[in-house]
Amino acid sequence: MTRIKRGYIARRRRTKIHLFASSFRGAHSRLTRTITQQKIRALVSSHRDRDKQKRNFRRLWITRINAVIRERGVFYSYSKLIHDLYKSKLLLNRKILAQIAISNRNCLYMISKEIKKEINFKEYVGLI
């Protein structure tokens, strides 16, 4: 039987994997079989944690808005603010509201006051 020389394809595949794992520590960056396992694990973790990051940021924004709203008006909470926003058809997402709450609290207070006035006026007109 004649000898068959393998091409460079397997070596190229391994170098690609090695480049992915170059920042890993120990055997996770040196041994090919371990690198492939760690690569799968890393990709699974990154996919899972992208969704977790979205959840965490949403929780952070809600906490910030609620803290600023409760500072000034004791009887006004985050849930009432969001409900009134939807009733008045004012489309501001939580990220923008949280940025307003941090950078310019008076602006958020003005928005909430205007929404309250508008909602109360609509309810008053509806009663007549």
C-alpha positions in Angstrom: 0.0 0.0 0.0 1.2 3.4 -0.8 1.5 6.0 1.9 -1.1 8.8 1.9 0.1 12.1 3.1 -2.6 14.1 4.9 -3.2 17.6 3.8 -3.3 20.7 5.9 -7.0 20.8 6.6 -6.9 19.2 10.0 -4.1 21.4 11.1 -5.9 24.5 9.8 -9.0 23.5 11.8 -6.9 23.0 15.0 -5.2 26.3 14.6 -8.5 28.0 14.3 -9.7 26.4 17.5 -6.4 27.3 19.2 -6.9 30.9 18.2 -10.3 30.9 19.8 -8.9 29.5 23.1 -5.7 31.5 23.2 -6.9 33.5 26.2 -7.9 30.4 28.2 -5.6 29.1 31.0 -3.7 25.9 31.3 -4.7 22.8 29.3 -7.8 24.7 28.1 -5.6 26.6 25.8 -3.1 23.8 24.8 -4.8 20.5 24.3 -7.1 20.1 21.3 -9.7 17.9 22.8 -10.0 20.1 25.9 -10.1 23.2 23.8 -13.1 21.9 21.8 -15.0 21.1 25.1 -14.2 24.6 26.5 -15.2 26.2 23.2 -18.6 24.6 23.3 -19.0 25.6 27.0 -18.0 29.2 26.3 -20.4 29.6 23.4 -23.3 28.1 25.4 -22.5 30.4 28.3 -22.3 33.5 26.1 -25.6 32.7 24.5 -27.3 32.1 27.8 -25.9 35.2 29.5 -26.9 37.5 26.7 -30.6 36.9 27.7 -29.6 37.2 31.4 -27.9 40.5 30.7 -31.1 41.9 29.1 -33.1 40.8 32.1 -30.6 42.4 34.6 -30.6 45.7 32.8 -34.4 45.9 32.7 -34.4 45.2 36.5 -31.8 47.9 37.0 -33.8 50.5 35.0 -37.0 49.6 36.8 -35.3 50.0 40.2 -33.8 53.4 39.2 -37.1 54.8 38.0 -39.0 53.5 41.1 -36.4 55.0 43.4 -36.6 58.5 41.8 -40.4 58.5 41.6 -40.9 57.5 45.2 -38.4 60.2 46.4 -40.8 63.0 45.6 -44.3 61.6 45.6 -44.9 59.1 48.3 -48.2 57.9 46.9 -46.9 57.5 43.3 -45.0 54.3 42.4 -43.3 52.8 39.3 -46.3 50.7 38.4 -48.7 53.6 38.5 -46.3 55.7 36.4 -46.0 53.0 33.7 -49.8 52.5 33.7 -50.4 56.2 33.3 -47.8 56.3 30.5 -49.7 53.6 28.6 -53.0 55.3 29.2 -51.8 58.6 27.9 -50.2 56.8 24.9 -46.7 58.3 25.7 -44.2 55.8 24.4 -41.0 56.0 26.5 -39.2 52.8 27.2 -37.6 52.0 30.6 -34.1 52.7 29.4 -34.8 56.2 28.4 -36.9 56.9 31.6 -34.0 55.6 33.7 -31.5 57.8 31.9 -33.8 60.8 32.5 -34.2 59.8 36.1 -30.4 59.8 36.6 -29.4 62.8 34.6 -32.4 65.2 35.2 -34.8 64.2 38.0 -36.9 67.4 37.6 -37.7 66.4 34.0 -39.0 63.0 35.2 -41.1 64.8 37.9 -42.5 67.1 35.3 -43.4 64.2 33.0 -45.1 62.4 35.8 -47.0 65.5 36.9 -48.2 66.2 33.4 -49.4 62.6 33.0 -51.2 62.8 36.3 -53.0 66.0 35.3 -53.9 64.6 31.9 -55.3 61.3 33.3 -57.2 63.2 36.1 -58.6 65.6 33.5 -59.8 62.8 31.2 -61.4 61.0 34.2 -63.1 64.3 35.2 -64.4 64.9 31.7 -65.6 61.3 31.5 -67.7 61.7 34.6 -69.6 64.8 33.3 
